[in-house]
Amino acid sequence: MPFSTAFTQRLLATMMVAAALLAFMSVARADNGVTTFELDNGLQVIVIPDHRAPVVTHMIWYKVGSADETPGGSGIAHFLEHLMFKGTEKHAAGEFSAVIAEIGGNENAFTSQDYTAYFQQVGPDALPTMMEFEADRMRGLILTDEVVAPERDVVIEERRARIETSPGALLSEEVEATLFQNHPYRYPVIGWMHEIRELDREKALAFYDLHYAPNNAILVVAGDVEPEQVRALAEKTYGQVPRGPDLPQRTRPREPHQDTNRTVTLRDPRVSLPSLQRSWVVPSYTSAEEGEAEALDLLAEILGGGVRSRLYQQLVVKDGIAASAGAGYRATALDDSSFSVYGAPRGDADLETVEKAIETEIALIAEKGVSEDELRRARNRFLRSMIFARDSQSGMARIYGSLLATGLAVEDIDAWPDRVRAVTAEDVRNAARRYLASSAYVTGYLLPDEGVIQ
Amino acid sequence: MSAPMMVRNSITTRIENAAVAFILSLFFLTFPSLGPAHASTEIQEVRSEGGITAWLVEDYTVPIVALRFMFEGGSTQDPEGKEGLANLMTGLFDEGAGELDSEAFQLALDDAAAEMGFSAGRDAISGSMRTLAETRPEAFGLLRLALTRPNFDQAPIDRIRAQIVAGIHARSRDPETAAQIAFAKAVYGDHPYARQSEGTPETLATVTSDDLRRLHSRLFARDNLIVGVVGAIDAETLKAELDRLFGDLPENADLVSVADVEPKLDQTVRIDYPLPQTSLQLAYKGIARDDPDFFPALLMNHVLGGGSFTSRLFEEVREKRGLAYGIGSGLSNSRHADALVMGTATNADRAAETLDVIREVVAMMAEEGPTEAELDAAKRYLLGAYAINNLASSGAIANTLVGLQFESLGLDYIQRRPALINAVTREEAARQARELLSGEPAVLMIGPGAEDGE
């Protein structure tokens, strides 16, 4: 039903990756009392106690997303996410939502390329009920054509609202489709319109039967609760769901070696200020060699994270040629993901000037590296973001859920601060050299359409 | 792409239904629903020696301090012909203060592990700081400088102004933006609420550093100041900090009075544009926040379109017919105008059908009001939602502390509120439905063929 948060973030990737990253990498180390265990049926459980308010965040994460879809059937992961609200044998459609609403709770769900998650925020007394409902729909979903058809229309409207009414979103979608030549990250999470129209009840149920099972899921409970309570409740609810068949390895088609730079241009009469984004395929935290993702992360921060970054200071402040400029790294992904830079001109400067200036800054970092002072500041921002992150129970639940669902372990999260501390200026320069000095990239241009009269 | 002040916006009015988010450029939604207090959220009223009052929630779980404050008098205080002044000003507080220039100030903020943000609403300037407990003295020292001795140097003025102008330019061919501007004019006439708070390129061009200094000295004073603090700080320390932070500000603000305005309803604004969807916004009569019938109206609205997945509008428009992805309604309250607003976006071919469904749902509510069962469910939602919506993080609690003071609801409001909600009868809610929903609304339609009528 849901407003797909992860999905939105993906669309806004270039703008938001840096911010999202700070949020989701900000973790552990500090004595945070995080507990993890596994049920006999393979369900992994994470408990993050936080007793400041009488609230719990209950999330179930399935290790399946749009990149696990069959070619030609894009959008099924997200469509199924919508259909998961349509009731089970035990509970009619709308019953779960009504129960949540009546106690003042929040609920939603979201789909990304690598995972699908469902959550409720409620008072601690309601946790057993949430777990019972959520465990019930893990295997008990009932779908009729009567509910599937209007929901497909809802998703079609969602695609129109999110993508087709926004020139920027359309461009980003096609930049992704061009950047990834073989890997399914090239398909939009919401699906292509012509393929969404073909989705139906059978396809949804087949996808559900294949991927929704305790041994393909992670339960995260954060808030006013103790690990032992969660364990007892989880065994009573989720523990009764039989283990599903072993799932195949999540091996997706890999990117070939890329040799070309490509451009994707969208002209639209609604655009008046031109802008550009450029993306490279780079390793994610999951696919990188040890230390490399941390270096890319810090590179994104130093090159283009916020108002003290090189791109902002040089293009926006010193040269005065850009209205905006920055960089972002999609750190959380099962497979190789992307690193992006973006910018838009201001005043008399044109887009080409901005593009050249971005290229100059990248070349400068690749040649001369970063200063110790820049590195220290970026590192400190990352490290203190871990403390700020502990201020939000739902934020912490999302950090753990998204990282575990993309193939990391709790130990990786615990080790992250030390790995960030270990990154040297040399490592950052090497990351820039290895990935951004490459000419295999995609540049997306969003341009005014001067020919069309409104 | 956005100017930094938009990114740094830190205080937002909570939206309980995301579907109405886009209407907020015109209307402020009602302050977050507040429900039963939690024992641990004990609010202390702290009064400094210098006579500055703040509300404090002391909490040492996470070693951070969150501070929010508000100066009554926002963009409505922009002088005629200088529209956008307040918004521009809020982009300049980290661009140099006291002896520190822009660069020195930003580096010092970073060293103090502080995040600082300012934003201009129509009725108030809001500000925030979040910092680690151990660096709080340095961080607050910088905030004090920003508040009391901002430099307003010419170079940052020119740069931030150019970024805002670039943002205005970037949206200048966007039909949604054009529609919002047209709708504001139609609904508010020549009241300041009809103005664009970011101004226009023409009005921004006239702004000088003297204008900024004058506005700053008019608006930043002690008698229009509201403060909320949450985190690792005790009352005695806070008292001293309050005098240090705000003690040098003038005692009295110098605000021009702004008239109350009755939004002009019973009219339709149509913007014809070949978009893939038609976006619909409706504004009905509203109710003042301090009206004794506010809660009957709030509960009635919750049944109509306030619930995320459970309202009548959600059921009829989305669930039964699949006409839209998002649909909702909300009470909008600002200092000088109130309205009940609704919004959705739908397939252009079905816009007329959607509008018919909405008006039918509204008409039925106006005639009969909510049922007993619906009213009970809405009460339980509003009672239970408090902790989740208002206590989920230090920043959320600090926002609540500021909001309660802004609405003059009193230190005991959270204790009184459940009784106010429980006392509402079905007849009272039905009377509010009649009162607010019987008249013809103001309607905004943006989409293909919108000018051809419904």
Chai-1 contact restraints between the chains, C-beta under 6 A:
chainA,res_idxA,chainB,res_idxB,connection_type,confidence,min_distance_angstrom,max_distance_angstrom,comment,restraint_id
A,M1,B,F309,contact,1.0,0.0,6.0,A-B,restraint_1
A,F3,B,A18,contact,1.0,0.0,6.0,A-B,restraint_2
A,R52,B,T61,contact,1.0,0.0,6.0,A-B,restraint_3
A,A53,B,H38,contact,1.0,0.0,6.0,A-B,restraint_4
A,A53,B,A387,contact,1.0,0.0,6.0,A-B,restraint_5
A,A53,B,L391,contact,1.0,0.0,6.0,A-B,restraint_6
A,P54,B,H38,contact,1.0,0.0,6.0,A-B,restraint_7
A,P54,B,A387,contact,1.0,0.0,6.0,A-B,restraint_8
A,V55,B,A387,contact,1.0,0.0,6.0,A-B,restraint_9
A,V55,B,I388,contact,1.0,0.0,6.0,A-B,restraint_10
A,S97,B,F309,contact,1.0,0.0,6.0,A-B,restraint_11
A,S97,B,T310,contact,1.0,0.0,6.0,A-B,restraint_12
A,A98,B,T310,contact,1.0,0.0,6.0,A-B,restraint_13
A,A101,B,G307,contact,1.0,0.0,6.0,A-B,restraint_14
A,A101,B,T310,contact,1.0,0.0,6.0,A-B,restraint_15
A,A101,B,Y381,contact,1.0,0.0,6.0,A-B,restraint_16
A,E102,B,A377,contact,1.0,0.0,6.0,A-B,restraint_17
A,E102,B,R380,contact,1.0,0.0,6.0,A-B,restraint_18
A,I103,B,G384,contact,1.0,0.0,6.0,A-B,restraint_19
A,G104,B,Y381,contact,1.0,0.0,6.0,A-B,restraint_20
A,G104,B,G384,contact,1.0,0.0,6.0,A-B,restraint_21
A,G104,B,A385,contact,1.0,0.0,6.0,A-B,restraint_22
A,N106,B,I388,contact,1.0,0.0,6.0,A-B,restraint_23
A,Q121,B,I388,contact,1.0,0.0,6.0,A-B,restraint_24
A,P150,B,G322,contact,1.0,0.0,6.0,A-B,restraint_25
A,D153,B,G322,contact,1.0,0.0,6.0,A-B,restraint_26
A,V154,B,R318,contact,1.0,0.0,6.0,A-B,restraint_27
A,V154,B,G322,contact,1.0,0.0,6.0,A-B,restraint_28
A,V154,B,Y325,contact,1.0,0.0,6.0,A-B,restraint_29
A,E157,B,A324,contact,1.0,0.0,6.0,A-B,restraint_30
A,E157,B,Y325,contact,1.0,0.0,6.0,A-B,restraint_31
A,E158,B,Y325,contact,1.0,0.0,6.0,A-B,restraint_32
A,R160,B,P276,contact,1.0,0.0,6.0,A-B,restraint_33
A,R160,B,Q277,contact,1.0,0.0,6.0,A-B,restraint_34
A,A161,B,Y325,contact,1.0,0.0,6.0,A-B,restraint_35
A,A161,B,A345,contact,1.0,0.0,6.0,A-B,restraint_36
A,E164,B,P276,contact,1.0,0.0,6.0,A-B,restraint_37
A,T165,B,L275,contact,1.0,0.0,6.0,A-B,restraint_38
A,T165,B,P276,contact,1.0,0.0,6.0,A-B,restraint_39
A,T165,B,Q277,contact,1.0,0.0,6.0,A-B,restraint_40
A,R270,B,R173,contact,1.0,0.0,6.0,A-B,restraint_41
A,R270,B,D174,contact,1.0,0.0,6.0,A-B,restraint_42
A,S272,B,H169,contact,1.0,0.0,6.0,A-B,restraint_43
A,S272,B,S172,contact,1.0,0.0,6.0,A-B,restraint_44
A,S272,B,R173,contact,1.0,0.0,6.0,A-B,restraint_45
A,L273,B,H169,contact,1.0,0.0,6.0,A-B,restraint_46
A,L273,B,A170,contact,1.0,0.0,6.0,A-B,restraint_47
A,V307,B,P4,contact,1.0,0.0,6.0,A-B,restraint_48
A,R308,B,Q106,contact,1.0,0.0,6.0,A-B,restraint_49
A,A323,B,Q163,contact,1.0,0.0,6.0,A-B,restraint_50
A,A323,B,A166,contact,1.0,0.0,6.0,A-B,restraint_51
A,S324,B,M1,contact,1.0,0.0,6.0,A-B,restraint_52
A,A344,B,M1,contact,1.0,0.0,6.0,A-B,restraint_53
A,R346,B,A162,contact,1.0,0.0,6.0,A-B,restraint_54
A,R346,B,A166,contact,1.0,0.0,6.0,A-B,restraint_55
A,G347,B,A162,contact,1.0,0.0,6.0,A-B,restraint_56
A,R377,B,D110,contact,1.0,0.0,6.0,A-B,restraint_57
A,R384,B,A113,contact,1.0,0.0,6.0,A-B,restraint_58
A,R390,B,V62,contact,1.0,0.0,6.0,A-B,restraint_59
A,D391,B,V62,contact,1.0,0.0,6.0,A-B,restraint_60
A,D391,B,S393,contact,1.0,0.0,6.0,A-B,restraint_61
A,D391,B,S394,contact,1.0,0.0,6.0,A-B,restraint_62
A,S392,B,S393,contact,1.0,0.0,6.0,A-B,restraint_63
